[in-house]
Amino acid sequence: MIWHPYTQMKTASPPIPITRGEGVYLFDDSGNKYIDAISSWWVNLHGHSHPFLAEKIYQQAKKLEHVMFAGFTHEPAIQLAERLLPLLPGDFTKIFYSDNGSTAVEVALKMAIQYWKNREQGTRKVQESRLKEEPRSKIIALKNSYHGDTFGSMSVSDRGVFTLAFQDYLFDVIFIDVPTSENISALIKQVNDLGEEIACFIYEPLIQAAGGMVMYEADPLNELLKACKKNGSICIADEVMTGFYRTGKMFASEYVHEKPDIICLSKGITGGVLPLGATACTQRIFDAFLSEDKSKTFFHGHSYTANPLACAAANASLDLLHVGEFRFQLDQIIRLHKTYPTTLAVRTSRFATKNLRRCGTVLAFEVETDEKDEYLNSIGKIISHKAMQAGVLLRPLGNTVYFMPPYCVSKQQLERIYIVTQEVLHEL
């Protein structure tokens, strides 16, 4: 009856009916409870069924549930933009709302592409100035990246199992290596050789999440961004997962001196209770769309753009991120991840673990198997099943196991996640 996402329906086990959530716990229809160690696909910040979030949504629902956002506006969307813009890492002046991470990326890509189209049109109309714009047609992205499941976001994602069936339909993108101290000089040369052909560069700062929680350093990324900006290229930070303190700071781009021109937000923006996407841009981007020429309009929108209930939830989530206990909870997760038992690296009866790494509230490692390190590695399903039997929700990315709990997780609950993971690994 229902076709579930990222699920091979022929071989999948029946889905578990979840009847309610409370804090870090999810409860099924048999009364079993599970610690949500992955924030339900990385969206939940404050715990399930948070009473403050529920109350704010309820109050908003009594006033206005939705109105089209073309030609209209409303207080929750205005308030959210006014609060987000000063928090963003860069000189952002405008927020464009959508409804999820993929569409936030689609908006960013279309902004960047049309920015250059609008500029080119303006140049052609002022022929007497004898200006000539170099064509900006190339898009660069990082290998191993994942930016979503719509066609634009798939195009700028690494070609692999997620995009295999659609590769002949995706637009061309130049994929470059993830920047490191060893390869940054070569990457800068590559960017400089492309020069003013580059329309935009899109990247996930510090953590490539769906690609296997690949973590990389801020300094090489900064040097790469500096080279792109020197050529005038638009830099797009996909902070759909890394936003809202997942890396320890409000946004991962805060670790990098060079700031993006466009930033994409979703997932945790509402605390994980309602879908919402936001794409912020600088005044430079916005100004290219201001014109008496109607063809320069940004022709993009969604039926549920800036949904008032979602915006109210996002405002409430921001409130919770600024109360005293939140900082303690965040620091506690980071501290406990740093003290995660070193016995994890000890070989189990059949398997070994490797590449233990941390970034803020995210901890990840691989389980060595006879299969390739990838999303289709079969060990992930086994680990997930065994952990669920022990009351912990894990969803490994193939053989990559990771923890990304809601911020309300207690010391005892996080230690329980660690213990169950250890037990599962020793039972493999």
Buried (B, 14 or more C-beta within 10 A) or exposed (E): EEEEEEEEEEEEEEEEEBEEBEBBBBBBEEEEBBBBBBBBBBBBBBBBEBEBBEEBBEEBEEEBEBBEBEEEEBBBBEBBBEBBBEBBBBEBBBBBBBBBBBBBBBBBBBBBBBBBBBBBBBBEEEEEEEEEEEEBEBBBBBBBBBBBBBBBBBBBBBBBEBBEEEEEEBEEBBBBBBBEEEBBEEBBEBBEEBEEBBBBBBBBBBBBBBBBBBBBBBBBBBBBBBBBBEBEBBBBBBBBBBBBBBBBBBBBBBBBBBBBBBBBBBBBBBBBBBBBBBBBBBEEBBBBBEEEEEEBEBEBBBEBBBBBBBBBBBBBBBBBBEEEEBEEBBEBBBEBBEEBEEEBEEEBEEBBBEBBBBBBBBBBBBBBBEEEBBBEBEBBBBBBEBBBEBBBBBBBBBBBBBBBBBBBBBEEBBBBBBEBBBEBBEEB
